[in-house]
Amino acid sequence: MQMRNQLKDSLKTPEEERYSGKITRHDHFDDLTDIDNALNKVPEHLAIEERRRYTESCFGHLLQMDRGMKFSAGIVHRLLIRELHHDGPEDEMRFLLGRHSVRFSKVEFCLITGLKFGELPDTSTYDMVENGIHQRYFEGRDEVKYAELKAVLRIGVFSEQ
């Protein structure tokens, strides 16, 4: 009992400061289907190479995810209000679950998401292609909104020039 009380004293959000709210946002992974559909609309002679490049990119594993998965903000919220102060590494979080201090670090993140940690590729070495995707579909603008990218993927009309 003493250990539980010590852990409760370490909560970042004390129980008396919690609010009772209802979060009803449940995200679906429809965008993955949009990407898959867009790749399926690419002309056949380009599709094999495009799909290979996509699946070998950092986003490739997304095509293998279960489309029925849902994100529950409520679960994340309930977990975050149980976050503990701790003396461990800065890139690690600890939560009070039941009577236990539970760690969430890079290791657990990788296990859950299937993503890997490591060096990011140097994108400065890539050359801008004349009349590339950025120019053809987004008029070379510096900023492209997510909704615009999604619309291009949904339409799925791609040209080589």
Phi and psi in radians as a Rosetta constraint file:
Dihedral C 1 N 2 CA 2 C 2 CIRCULARHARMONIC -1.113 0.35
Dihedral N 2 CA 2 C 2 N 3 CIRCULARHARMONIC -0.720 0.35
Dihedral C 2 N 3 CA 3 C 3 CIRCULARHARMONIC -1.063 0.35
Dihedral N 3 CA 3 C 3 N 4 CIRCULARHARMONIC -0.770 0.35
Dihedral C 3 N 4 CA 4 C 4 CIRCULARHARMONIC -1.065 0.35
Dihedral N 4 CA 4 C 4 N 5 CIRCULARHARMONIC -0.751 0.35
Dihedral C 4 N 5 CA 5 C 5 CIRCULARHARMONIC -1.121 0.35
Dihedral N 5 CA 5 C 5 N 6 CIRCULARHARMONIC -0.660 0.35
Dihedral C 5 N 6 CA 6 C 6 CIRCULARHARMONIC -1.122 0.35
Dihedral N 6 CA 6 C 6 N 7 CIRCULARHARMONIC -0.736 0.35
Dihedral C 6 N 7 CA 7 C 7 CIRCULARHARMONIC -1.134 0.35
Dihedral N 7 CA 7 C 7 N 8 CIRCULARHARMONIC -0.726 0.35
Dihedral C 7 N 8 CA 8 C 8 CIRCULARHARMONIC -1.077 0.35
Dihedral N 8 CA 8 C 8 N 9 CIRCULARHARMONIC -0.608 0.35
Dihedral C 8 N 9 CA 9 C 9 CIRCULARHARMONIC -1.193 0.35
Dihedral N 9 CA 9 C 9 N 10 CIRCULARHARMONIC -0.345 0.35
Dihedral C 9 N 10 CA 10 C 10 CIRCULARHARMONIC -1.587 0.35
Dihedral N 10 CA 10 C 10 N 11 CIRCULARHARMONIC -0.024 0.35
Dihedral C 10 N 11 CA 11 C 11 CIRCULARHARMONIC -1.059 0.35
Dihedral N 11 CA 11 C 11 N 12 CIRCULARHARMONIC 2.350 0.35
Dihedral C 11 N 12 CA 12 C 12 CIRCULARHARMONIC -1.224 0.35
Dihedral N 12 CA 12 C 12 N 13 CIRCULARHARMONIC -0.569 0.35
Dihedral C 12 N 13 CA 13 C 13 CIRCULARHARMONIC -2.042 0.35
Dihedral N 13 CA 13 C 13 N 14 CIRCULARHARMONIC 1.716 0.35
Dihedral C 13 N 14 CA 14 C 14 CIRCULARHARMONIC -1.005 0.35
Dihedral N 14 CA 14 C 14 N 15 CIRCULARHARMONIC 2.597 0.35
Dihedral C 14 N 15 CA 15 C 15 CIRCULARHARMONIC -0.951 0.35
Dihedral N 15 CA 15 C 15 N 16 CIRCULARHARMONIC -0.641 0.35
Dihedral C 15 N 16 CA 16 C 16 CIRCULARHARMONIC -1.241 0.35
Dihedral N 16 CA 16 C 16 N 17 CIRCULARHARMONIC -0.257 0.35
Dihedral C 16 N 17 CA 17 C 17 CIRCULARHARMONIC -1.710 0.35
Dihedral N 17 CA 17 C 17 N 18 CIRCULARHARMONIC -0.053 0.35
Dihedral C 17 N 18 CA 18 C 18 CIRCULARHARMONIC -1.283 0.35
Dihedral N 18 CA 18 C 18 N 19 CIRCULARHARMONIC 2.611 0.35
Dihedral C 18 N 19 CA 19 C 19 CIRCULARHARMONIC -2.019 0.35
Dihedral N 19 CA 19 C 19 N 20 CIRCULARHARMONIC 2.653 0.35
Dihedral C 19 N 20 CA 20 C 20 CIRCULARHARMONIC -1.691 0.35
Dihedral N 20 CA 20 C 20 N 21 CIRCULARHARMONIC 1.911 0.35
Dihedral C 20 N 21 CA 21 C 21 CIRCULARHARMONIC -2.318 0.35
Dihedral N 21 CA 21 C 21 N 22 CIRCULARHARMONIC 2.864 0.35
Dihedral C 21 N 22 CA 22 C 22 CIRCULARHARMONIC -2.081 0.35
Dihedral N 22 CA 22 C 22 N 23 CIRCULARHARMONIC 2.141 0.35
Dihedral C 22 N 23 CA 23 C 23 CIRCULARHARMONIC -1.817 0.35
Dihedral N 23 CA 23 C 23 N 24 CIRCULARHARMONIC 2.137 0.35
Dihedral C 23 N 24 CA 24 C 24 CIRCULARHARMONIC -1.978 0.35
Dihedral N 24 CA 24 C 24 N 25 CIRCULARHARMONIC 0.302 0.35
Dihedral C 24 N 25 CA 25 C 25 CIRCULARHARMONIC -1.495 0.35
Dihedral N 25 CA 25 C 25 N 26 CIRCULARHARMONIC 2.090 0.35
Dihedral C 25 N 26 CA 26 C 26 CIRCULARHARMONIC -2.229 0.35
Dihedral N 26 CA 26 C 26 N 27 CIRCULARHARMONIC 1.867 0.35
Dihedral C 26 N 27 CA 27 C 27 CIRCULARHARMONIC -1.481 0.35
Dihedral N 27 CA 27 C 27 N 28 CIRCULARHARMONIC 2.528 0.35
Dihedral C 27 N 28 CA 28 C 28 CIRCULARHARMONIC -1.913 0.35
Dihedral N 28 CA 28 C 28 N 29 CIRCULARHARMONIC 2.905 0.35
Dihedral C 28 N 29 CA 29 C 29 CIRCULARHARMONIC -1.769 0.35
Dihedral N 29 CA 29 C 29 N 30 CIRCULARHARMONIC 0.759 0.35
Dihedral C 29 N 30 CA 30 C 30 CIRCULARHARMONIC -1.082 0.35
Dihedral N 30 CA 30 C 30 N 31 CIRCULARHARMONIC -0.534 0.35
Dihedral C 30 N 31 CA 31 C 31 CIRCULARHARMONIC -1.079 0.35
Dihedral N 31 CA 31 C 31 N 32 CIRCULARHARMONIC -0.551 0.35
Dihedral C 31 N 32 CA 32 C 32 CIRCULARHARMONIC -1.114 0.35
Dihedral N 32 CA 32 C 32 N 33 CIRCULARHARMONIC -0.682 0.35
Dihedral C 32 N 33 CA 33 C 33 CIRCULARHARMONIC -1.138 0.35
Dihedral N 33 CA 33 C 33 N 34 CIRCULARHARMONIC -0.686 0.35
Dihedral C 33 N 34 CA 34 C 34 CIRCULARHARMONIC -1.049 0.35
Dihedral N 34 CA 34 C 34 N 35 CIRCULARHARMONIC -0.751 0.35
Dihedral C 34 N 35 CA 35 C 35 CIRCULARHARMONIC -1.133 0.35
Dihedral N 35 CA 35 C 35 N 36 CIRCULARHARMONIC -0.814 0.35
Dihedral C 35 N 36 CA 36 C 36 CIRCULARHARMONIC -1.049 0.35
Dihedral N 36 CA 36 C 36 N 37 CIRCULARHARMONIC -0.785 0.35
Dihedral C 36 N 37 CA 37 C 37 CIRCULARHARMONIC -1.102 0.35
Dihedral N 37 CA 37 C 37 N 38 CIRCULARHARMONIC -0.704 0.35
Dihedral C 37 N 38 CA 38 C 38 CIRCULARHARMONIC -1.100 0.35
Dihedral N 38 CA 38 C 38 N 39 CIRCULARHARMONIC -0.748 0.35
Dihedral C 38 N 39 CA 39 C 39 CIRCULARHARMONIC -1.121 0.35
Dihedral N 39 CA 39 C 39 N 40 CIRCULARHARMONIC -0.571 0.35
Dihedral C 39 N 40 CA 40 C 40 CIRCULARHARMONIC -1.261 0.35
Dihedral N 40 CA 40 C 40 N 41 CIRCULARHARMONIC -0.333 0.35
Dihedral C 40 N 41 CA 41 C 41 CIRCULARHARMONIC -1.578 0.35
Dihedral N 41 CA 41 C 41 N 42 CIRCULARHARMONIC -0.154 0.35
Dihedral C 41 N 42 CA 42 C 42 CIRCULARHARMONIC -1.175 0.35
Dihedral N 42 CA 42 C 42 N 43 CIRCULARHARMONIC 2.429 0.35
Dihedral C 42 N 43 CA 43 C 43 CIRCULARHARMONIC -0.874 0.35
Dihedral N 43 CA 43 C 43 N 44 CIRCULARHARMONIC 2.482 0.35
Dihedral C 43 N 44 CA 44 C 44 CIRCULARHARMONIC -0.937 0.35
Dihedral N 44 CA 44 C 44 N 45 CIRCULARHARMONIC -0.709 0.35
Dihedral C 44 N 45 CA 45 C 45 CIRCULARHARMONIC -1.186 0.35
Dihedral N 45 CA 45 C 45 N 46 CIRCULARHARMONIC -0.368 0.35
Dihedral C 45 N 46 CA 46 C 46 CIRCULARHARMONIC -1.697 0.35
Dihedral N 46 CA 46 C 46 N 47 CIRCULARHARMONIC -0.448 0.35
Dihedral C 46 N 47 CA 47 C 47 CIRCULARHARMONIC -1.043 0.35
Dihedral N 47 CA 47 C 47 N 48 CIRCULARHARMONIC -0.727 0.35
Dihedral C 47 N 48 CA 48 C 48 CIRCULARHARMONIC -1.064 0.35
Dihedral N 48 CA 48 C 48 N 49 CIRCULARHARMONIC -0.831 0.35
Dihedral C 48 N 49 CA 49 C 49 CIRCULARHARMONIC -1.182 0.35
Dihedral N 49 CA 49 C 49 N 50 CIRCULARHARMONIC -0.738 0.35
Dihedral C 49 N 50 CA 50 C 50 CIRCULARHARMONIC -1.094 0.35
Dihedral N 50 CA 50 C 50 N 51 CIRCULARHARMONIC -0.793 0.35
Dihedral C 50 N 51 CA 51 C 51 CIRCULARHARMONIC -1.103 0.35
Dihedral N 51 CA 51 C 51 N 52 CIRCULARHARMONIC -0.736 0.35
Dihedral C 51 N 52 CA 52 C 52 CIRCULARHARMONIC -1.063 0.35
Dihedral N 52 CA 52 C 52 N 53 CIRCULARHARMONIC -0.807 0.35
Dihedral C 52 N 53 CA 53 C 53 CIRCULARHARMONIC -1.099 0.35
Dihedral N 53 CA 53 C 53 N 54 CIRCULARHARMONIC -0.697 0.35
Dihedral C 53 N 54 CA 54 C 54 CIRCULARHARMONIC -1.181 0.35
Dihedral N 54 CA 54 C 54 N 55 CIRCULARHARMONIC -0.802 0.35
Dihedral C 54 N 55 CA 55 C 55 CIRCULARHARMONIC -1.190 0.35
Dihedral N 55 CA 55 C 55 N 56 CIRCULARHARMONIC -0.422 0.35
Dihedral C 55 N 56 CA 56 C 56 CIRCULARHARMONIC -1.541 0.35
Dihedral N 56 CA 56 C 56 N 57 CIRCULARHARMONIC -0.107 0.35
Dihedral C 56 N 57 CA 57 C 57 CIRCULARHARMONIC -1.414 0.35
Dihedral N 57 CA 57 C 57 N 58 CIRCULARHARMONIC 3.103 0.35
Dihedral C 57 N 58 CA 58 C 58 CIRCULARHARMONIC -1.163 0.35
Dihedral N 58 CA 58 C 58 N 59 CIRCULARHARMONIC -0.215 0.35
Dihedral C 58 N 59 CA 59 C 59 CIRCULARHARMONIC -1.741 0.35
Dihedral N 59 CA 59 C 59 N 60 CIRCULARHARMONIC -0.088 0.35
Dihedral C 59 N 60 CA 60 C 60 CIRCULARHARMONIC -0.965 0.35
Dihedral N 60 CA 60 C 60 N 61 CIRCULARHARMONIC -0.674 0.35
Dihedral C 60 N 61 CA 61 C 61 CIRCULARHARMONIC -1.143 0.35
Dihedral N 61 CA 61 C 61 N 62 CIRCULARHARMONIC -0.317 0.35
Dihedral C 61 N 62 CA 62 C 62 CIRCULARHARMONIC -1.106 0.35
Dihedral N 62 CA 62 C 62 N 63 CIRCULARHARMONIC -0.556 0.35
Dihedral C 62 N 63 CA 63 C 63 CIRCULARHARMONIC -1.181 0.35
Dihedral N 63 CA 63 C 63 N 64 CIRCULARHARMONIC -0.318 0.35
Dihedral C 63 N 64 CA 64 C 64 CIRCULARHARMONIC -1.619 0.35
Dihedral N 64 CA 64 C 64 N 65 CIRCULARHARMONIC -0.061 0.35
Dihedral C 64 N 65 CA 65 C 65 CIRCULARHARMONIC -1.309 0.35
Dihedral N 65 CA 65 C 65 N 66 CIRCULARHARMONIC 2.605 0.35
Dihedral C 65 N 66 CA 66 C 66 CIRCULARHARMONIC -1.179 0.35
Dihedral N 66 CA 66 C 66 N 67 CIRCULARHARMONIC 2.106 0.35
Dihedral C 66 N 67 CA 67 C 67 CIRCULARHARMONIC -1.190 0.35
Dihedral N 67 CA 67 C 67 N 68 CIRCULARHARMONIC -0.280 0.35
Dihedral C 67 N 68 CA 68 C 68 CIRCULARHARMONIC -1.462 0.35
Dihedral N 68 CA 68 C 68 N 69 CIRCULARHARMONIC -0.048 0.35
Dihedral C 68 N 69 CA 69 C 69 CIRCULARHARMONIC -1.128 0.35
Dihedral N 69 CA 69 C 69 N 70 CIRCULARHARMONIC 2.594 0.35
Dihedral C 69 N 70 CA 70 C 70 CIRCULARHARMONIC -2.283 0.35
Dihedral N 70 CA 70 C 70 N 71 CIRCULARHARMONIC 2.582 0.35
Dihedral C 70 N 71 CA 71 C 71 CIRCULARHARMONIC -1.680 0.35
Dihedral N 71 CA 71 C 71 N 72 CIRCULARHARMONIC 2.282 0.35
Dihedral C 71 N 72 CA 72 C 72 CIRCULARHARMONIC -1.974 0.35
Dihedral N 72 CA 72 C 72 N 73 CIRCULARHARMONIC 1.810 0.35
Dihedral C 72 N 73 CA 73 C 73 CIRCULARHARMONIC -1.080 0.35
Dihedral N 73 CA 73 C 73 N 74 CIRCULARHARMONIC -0.551 0.35
Dihedral C 73 N 74 CA 74 C 74 CIRCULARHARMONIC -1.081 0.35
Dihedral N 74 CA 74 C 74 N 75 CIRCULARHARMONIC -0.744 0.35
Dihedral C 74 N 75 CA 75 C 75 CIRCULARHARMONIC -1.142 0.35
Dihedral N 75 CA 75 C 75 N 76 CIRCULARHARMONIC -0.772 0.35
Dihedral C 75 N 76 CA 76 C 76 CIRCULARHARMONIC -1.078 0.35
Dihedral N 76 CA 76 C 76 N 77 CIRCULARHARMONIC -0.768 0.35
Dihedral C 76 N 77 CA 77 C 77 CIRCULARHARMONIC -1.033 0.35
Dihedral N 77 CA 77 C 77 N 78 CIRCULARHARMONIC -0.842 0.35
Dihedral C 77 N 78 CA 78 C 78 CIRCULARHARMONIC -1.124 0.35
Dihedral N 78 CA 78 C 78 N 79 CIRCULARHARMONIC -0.551 0.35
Dihedral C 78 N 79 CA 79 C 79 CIRCULARHARMONIC -1.248 0.35
Dihedral N 79 CA 79 C 79 N 80 CIRCULARHARMONIC -0.797 0.35
Dihedral C 79 N 80 CA 80 C 80 CIRCULARHARMONIC -1.133 0.35
Dihedral N 80 CA 80 C 80 N 81 CIRCULARHARMONIC -0.546 0.35
Dihedral C 80 N 81 CA 81 C 81 CIRCULARHARMONIC -1.301 0.35
Dihedral N 81 CA 81 C 81 N 82 CIRCULARHARMONIC -0.096 0.35
Dihedral C 81 N 82 CA 82 C 82 CIRCULARHARMONIC -1.854 0.35
Dihedral N 82 CA 82 C 82 N 83 CIRCULARHARMONIC 0.271 0.35
Dihedral C 82 N 83 CA 83 C 83 CIRCULARHARMONIC -1.199 0.35
Dihedral N 83 CA 83 C 83 N 84 CIRCULARHARMONIC 2.449 0.35
Dihedral C 83 N 84 CA 84 C 84 CIRCULARHARMONIC -1.855 0.35
Dihedral N 84 CA 84 C 84 N 85 CIRCULARHARMONIC 2.609 0.35
Dihedral C 84 N 85 CA 85 C 85 CIRCULARHARMONIC -1.246 0.35
Dihedral N 85 CA 85 C 85 N 86 CIRCULARHARMONIC 2.505 0.35
Dihedral C 85 N 86 CA 86 C 86 CIRCULARHARMONIC -2.672 0.35
Dihedral N 86 CA 86 C 86 N 87 CIRCULARHARMONIC 2.849 0.35
Dihedral C 86 N 87 CA 87 C 87 CIRCULARHARMONIC -1.731 0.35
Dihedral N 87 CA 87 C 87 N 88 CIRCULARHARMONIC 0.173 0.35
Dihedral C 87 N 88 CA 88 C 88 CIRCULARHARMONIC -1.352 0.35
Dihedral N 88 CA 88 C 88 N 89 CIRCULARHARMONIC -2.969 0.35
Dihedral C 88 N 89 CA 89 C 89 CIRCULARHARMONIC -1.007 0.35
Dihedral N 89 CA 89 C 89 N 90 CIRCULARHARMONIC 2.611 0.35
Dihedral C 89 N 90 CA 90 C 90 CIRCULARHARMONIC -1.158 0.35
Dihedral N 90 CA 90 C 90 N 91 CIRCULARHARMONIC -0.493 0.35
Dihedral C 90 N 91 CA 91 C 91 CIRCULARHARMONIC -1.581 0.35
Dihedral N 91 CA 91 C 91 N 92 CIRCULARHARMONIC 0.494 0.35
Dihedral C 91 N 92 CA 92 C 92 CIRCULARHARMONIC -2.318 0.35
Dihedral N 92 CA 92 C 92 N 93 CIRCULARHARMONIC 2.516 0.35
Dihedral C 92 N 93 CA 93 C 93 CIRCULARHARMONIC -2.072 0.35
Dihedral N 93 CA 93 C 93 N 94 CIRCULARHARMONIC 2.652 0.35
Dihedral C 93 N 94 CA 94 C 94 CIRCULARHARMONIC -2.254 0.35
Dihedral N 94 CA 94 C 94 N 95 CIRCULARHARMONIC 2.510 0.35
Dihedral C 94 N 95 CA 95 C 95 CIRCULARHARMONIC -2.291 0.35
Dihedral N 95 CA 95 C 95 N 96 CIRCULARHARMONIC 2.599 0.35
Dihedral C 95 N 96 CA 96 C 96 CIRCULARHARMONIC -1.597 0.35
Dihedral N 96 CA 96 C 96 N 97 CIRCULARHARMONIC 1.886 0.35
Dihedral C 96 N 97 CA 97 C 97 CIRCULARHARMONIC -2.116 0.35
Dihedral N 97 CA 97 C 97 N 98 CIRCULARHARMONIC 1.952 0.35
Dihedral C 97 N 98 CA 98 C 98 CIRCULARHARMONIC 1.161 0.35
Dihedral N 98 CA 98 C 98 N 99 CIRCULARHARMONIC -2.116 0.35
Dihedral C 98 N 99 CA 99 C 99 CIRCULARHARMONIC -1.868 0.35
Dihedral N 99 CA 99 C 99 N 100 CIRCULARHARMONIC 0.239 0.35
Dihedral C 99 N 100 CA 100 C 100 CIRCULARHARMONIC -2.073 0.35
Dihedral N 100 CA 100 C 100 N 101 CIRCULARHARMONIC 2.530 0.35
Dihedral C 100 N 101 CA 101 C 101 CIRCULARHARMONIC -1.536 0.35
Dihedral N 101 CA 101 C 101 N 102 CIRCULARHARMONIC 2.065 0.35
Dihedral C 101 N 102 CA 102 C 102 CIRCULARHARMONIC -1.932 0.35
Dihedral N 102 CA 102 C 102 N 103 CIRCULARHARMONIC 2.297 0.35
Dihedral C 102 N 103 CA 103 C 103 CIRCULARHARMONIC -1.564 0.35
Dihedral N 103 CA 103 C 103 N 104 CIRCULARHARMONIC 2.494 0.35
Dihedral C 103 N 104 CA 104 C 104 CIRCULARHARMONIC -2.312 0.35
Dihedral N 104 CA 104 C 104 N 105 CIRCULARHARMONIC 1.891 0.35
Dihedral C 104 N 105 CA 105 C 105 CIRCULARHARMONIC -2.224 0.35
Dihedral N 105 CA 105 C 105 N 106 CIRCULARHARMONIC -2.967 0.35
Dihedral C 105 N 106 CA 106 C 106 CIRCULARHARMONIC -0.989 0.35
Dihedral N 106 CA 106 C 106 N 107 CIRCULARHARMONIC -0.653 0.35
Dihedral C 106 N 107 CA 107 C 107 CIRCULARHARMONIC -1.067 0.35
Dihedral N 107 CA 107 C 107 N 108 CIRCULARHARMONIC -0.875 0.35
Dihedral C 107 N 108 CA 108 C 108 CIRCULARHARMONIC -1.151 0.35
Dihedral N 108 CA 108 C 108 N 109 CIRCULARHARMONIC -0.671 0.35
Dihedral C 108 N 109 CA 109 C 109 CIRCULARHARMONIC -1.028 0.35
Dihedral N 109 CA 109 C 109 N 110 CIRCULARHARMONIC -0.815 0.35
Dihedral C 109 N 110 CA 110 C 110 CIRCULARHARMONIC -1.115 0.35
Dihedral N 110 CA 110 C 110 N 111 CIRCULARHARMONIC -0.716 0.35
Dihedral C 110 N 111 CA 111 C 111 CIRCULARHARMONIC -1.093 0.35
Dihedral N 111 CA 111 C 111 N 112 CIRCULARHARMONIC -0.713 0.35
Dihedral C 111 N 112 CA 112 C 112 CIRCULARHARMONIC -1.318 0.35
Dihedral N 112 CA 112 C 112 N 113 CIRCULARHARMONIC -0.800 0.35
Dihedral C 112 N 113 CA 113 C 113 CIRCULARHARMONIC -1.562 0.35
Dihedral N 113 CA 113 C 113 N 114 CIRCULARHARMONIC -0.406 0.35
Dihedral C 113 N 114 CA 114 C 114 CIRCULARHARMONIC 1.424 0.35
Dihedral N 114 CA 114 C 114 N 115 CIRCULARHARMONIC 0.004 0.35
Dihedral C 114 N 115 CA 115 C 115 CIRCULARHARMONIC -1.397 0.35
Dihedral N 115 CA 115 C 115 N 116 CIRCULARHARMONIC 2.830 0.35
Dihedral C 115 N 116 CA 116 C 116 CIRCULARHARMONIC -2.112 0.35
Dihedral N 116 CA 116 C 116 N 117 CIRCULARHARMONIC 2.637 0.35
Dihedral C 116 N 117 CA 117 C 117 CIRCULARHARMONIC -1.708 0.35
Dihedral N 117 CA 117 C 117 N 118 CIRCULARHARMONIC 2.603 0.35
Dihedral C 117 N 118 CA 118 C 118 CIRCULARHARMONIC 2.877 0.35
Dihedral N 118 CA 118 C 118 N 119 CIRCULARHARMONIC -2.988 0.35
Dihedral C 118 N 119 CA 119 C 119 CIRCULARHARMONIC -1.188 0.35
Dihedral N 119 CA 119 C 119 N 120 CIRCULARHARMONIC 2.407 0.35
Dihedral C 119 N 120 CA 120 C 120 CIRCULARHARMONIC -1.438 0.35
Dihedral N 120 CA 120 C 120 N 121 CIRCULARHARMONIC 2.534 0.35
Dihedral C 120 N 121 CA 121 C 121 CIRCULARHARMONIC -1.175 0.35
Dihedral N 121 CA 121 C 121 N 122 CIRCULARHARMONIC 2.595 0.35
Dihedral C 121 N 122 CA 122 C 122 CIRCULARHARMONIC -1.383 0.35
Dihedral N 122 CA 122 C 122 N 123 CIRCULARHARMONIC 1.836 0.35
Dihedral C 122 N 123 CA 123 C 123 CIRCULARHARMONIC -1.397 0.35
Dihedral N 123 CA 123 C 123 N 124 CIRCULARHARMONIC -0.177 0.35
Dihedral C 123 N 124 CA 124 C 124 CIRCULARHARMONIC -1.220 0.35
Dihedral N 124 CA 124 C 124 N 125 CIRCULARHARMONIC -0.263 0.35
Dihedral C 124 N 125 CA 125 C 125 CIRCULARHARMONIC -1.428 0.35
Dihedral N 125 CA 125 C 125 N 126 CIRCULARHARMONIC -0.186 0.35
Dihedral C 125 N 126 CA 126 C 126 CIRCULARHARMONIC -1.391 0.35
Dihedral N 126 CA 126 C 126 N 127 CIRCULARHARMONIC 2.417 0.35
Dihedral C 126 N 127 CA 127 C 127 CIRCULARHARMONIC -1.616 0.35
Dihedral N 127 CA 127 C 127 N 128 CIRCULARHARMONIC 2.487 0.35
Dihedral C 127 N 128 CA 128 C 128 CIRCULARHARMONIC -1.254 0.35
Dihedral N 128 CA 128 C 128 N 129 CIRCULARHARMONIC 2.266 0.35
Dihedral C 128 N 129 CA 129 C 129 CIRCULARHARMONIC -1.519 0.35
Dihedral N 129 CA 129 C 129 N 130 CIRCULARHARMONIC 2.310 0.35
Dihedral C 129 N 130 CA 130 C 130 CIRCULARHARMONIC -1.117 0.35
Dihedral N 130 CA 130 C 130 N 131 CIRCULARHARMONIC 2.297 0.35
Dihedral C 130 N 131 CA 131 C 131 CIRCULARHARMONIC 1.011 0.35
Dihedral N 131 CA 131 C 131 N 132 CIRCULARHARMONIC 0.671 0.35
Dihedral C 131 N 132 CA 132 C 132 CIRCULARHARMONIC -1.381 0.35
Dihedral N 132 CA 132 C 132 N 133 CIRCULARHARMONIC -3.042 0.35
Dihedral C 132 N 133 CA 133 C 133 CIRCULARHARMONIC -0.964 0.35
Dihedral N 133 CA 133 C 133 N 134 CIRCULARHARMONIC -0.766 0.35
Dihedral C 133 N 134 CA 134 C 134 CIRCULARHARMONIC -1.012 0.35
Dihedral N 134 CA 134 C 134 N 135 CIRCULARHARMONIC -0.725 0.35
Dihedral C 134 N 135 CA 135 C 135 CIRCULARHARMONIC -1.352 0.35
Dihedral N 135 CA 135 C 135 N 136 CIRCULARHARMONIC -0.784 0.35
Dihedral C 135 N 136 CA 136 C 136 CIRCULARHARMONIC -1.135 0.35
Dihedral N 136 CA 136 C 136 N 137 CIRCULARHARMONIC -0.765 0.35
Dihedral C 136 N 137 CA 137 C 137 CIRCULARHARMONIC -1.768 0.35
Dihedral N 137 CA 137 C 137 N 138 CIRCULARHARMONIC -0.325 0.35
Dihedral C 137 N 138 CA 138 C 138 CIRCULARHARMONIC -2.284 0.35
Dihedral N 138 CA 138 C 138 N 139 CIRCULARHARMONIC 0.303 0.35
Dihedral C 138 N 139 CA 139 C 139 CIRCULARHARMONIC 0.920 0.35
Dihedral N 139 CA 139 C 139 N 140 CIRCULARHARMONIC 0.494 0.35
Dihedral C 139 N 140 CA 140 C 140 CIRCULARHARMONIC 1.211 0.35
Dihedral N 140 CA 140 C 140 N 141 CIRCULARHARMONIC 0.232 0.35
Dihedral C 140 N 141 CA 141 C 141 CIRCULARHARMONIC -1.074 0.35
Dihedral N 141 CA 141 C 141 N 142 CIRCULARHARMONIC 2.658 0.35
Dihedral C 141 N 142 CA 142 C 142 CIRCULARHARMONIC -1.247 0.35
Dihedral N 142 CA 142 C 142 N 143 CIRCULARHARMONIC -0.522 0.35
Dihedral C 142 N 143 CA 143 C 143 CIRCULARHARMONIC -2.127 0.35
Dihedral N 143 CA 143 C 143 N 144 CIRCULARHARMONIC 2.362 0.35
Dihedral C 143 N 144 CA 144 C 144 CIRCULARHARMONIC -2.188 0.35
Dihedral N 144 CA 144 C 144 N 145 CIRCULARHARMONIC 2.173 0.35
Dihedral C 144 N 145 CA 145 C 145 CIRCULARHARMONIC -1.350 0.35
Dihedral N 145 CA 145 C 145 N 146 CIRCULARHARMONIC 2.610 0.35
Dihedral C 145 N 146 CA 146 C 146 CIRCULARHARMONIC -0.978 0.35
Dihedral N 146 CA 146 C 146 N 147 CIRCULARHARMONIC -0.720 0.35
Dihedral C 146 N 147 CA 147 C 147 CIRCULARHARMONIC -1.078 0.35
Dihedral N 147 CA 147 C 147 N 148 CIRCULARHARMONIC -0.612 0.35
Dihedral C 147 N 148 CA 148 C 148 CIRCULARHARMONIC -1.185 0.35
Dihedral N 148 CA 148 C 148 N 149 CIRCULARHARMONIC -0.758 0.35
Dihedral C 148 N 149 CA 149 C 149 CIRCULARHARMONIC -1.085 0.35
Dihedral N 149 CA 149 C 149 N 150 CIRCULARHARMONIC -0.754 0.35
Dihedral C 149 N 150 CA 150 C 150 CIRCULARHARMONIC -1.089 0.35
Dihedral N 150 CA 150 C 150 N 151 CIRCULARHARMONIC -0.704 0.35
Dihedral C 150 N 151 CA 151 C 151 CIRCULARHARMONIC -1.102 0.35
Dihedral N 151 CA 151 C 151 N 152 CIRCULARHARMONIC -0.733 0.35
Dihedral C 151 N 152 CA 152 C 152 CIRCULARHARMONIC -1.104 0.35
Dihedral N 152 CA 152 C 152 N 153 CIRCULARHARMONIC -0.735 0.35
Dihedral C 152 N 153 CA 153 C 153 CIRCULARHARMONIC -1.128 0.35
Dihedral N 153 CA 153 C 153 N 154 CIRCULARHARMONIC -0.691 0.35
Dihedral C 153 N 154 CA 154 C 154 CIRCULARHARMONIC -1.210 0.35
Dihedral N 154 CA 154 C 154 N 155 CIRCULARHARMONIC -0.702 0.35
Dihedral C 154 N 155 CA 155 C 155 CIRCULARHARMONIC -1.134 0.35
Dihedral N 155 CA 155 C 155 N 156 CIRCULARHARMONIC -0.796 0.35
Dihedral C 155 N 156 CA 156 C 156 CIRCULARHARMONIC 1.167 0.35
Dihedral N 156 CA 156 C 156 N 157 CIRCULARHARMONIC 0.421 0.35
Dihedral C 156 N 157 CA 157 C 157 CIRCULARHARMONIC -1.707 0.35
Dihedral N 157 CA 157 C 157 N 158 CIRCULARHARMONIC 1.839 0.35
Dihedral C 157 N 158 CA 158 C 158 CIRCULARHARMONIC -2.011 0.35
Dihedral N 158 CA 158 C 158 N 159 CIRCULARHARMONIC 2.510 0.35
Dihedral C 158 N 159 CA 159 C 159 CIRCULARHARMONIC -2.218 0.35
Dihedral N 159 CA 159 C 159 N 160 CIRCULARHARMONIC 2.763 0.35
Dihedral C 159 N 160 CA 160 C 160 CIRCULARHARMONIC -1.429 0.35
Dihedral N 160 CA 160 C 160 N 161 CIRCULARHARMONIC -0.248 0.35
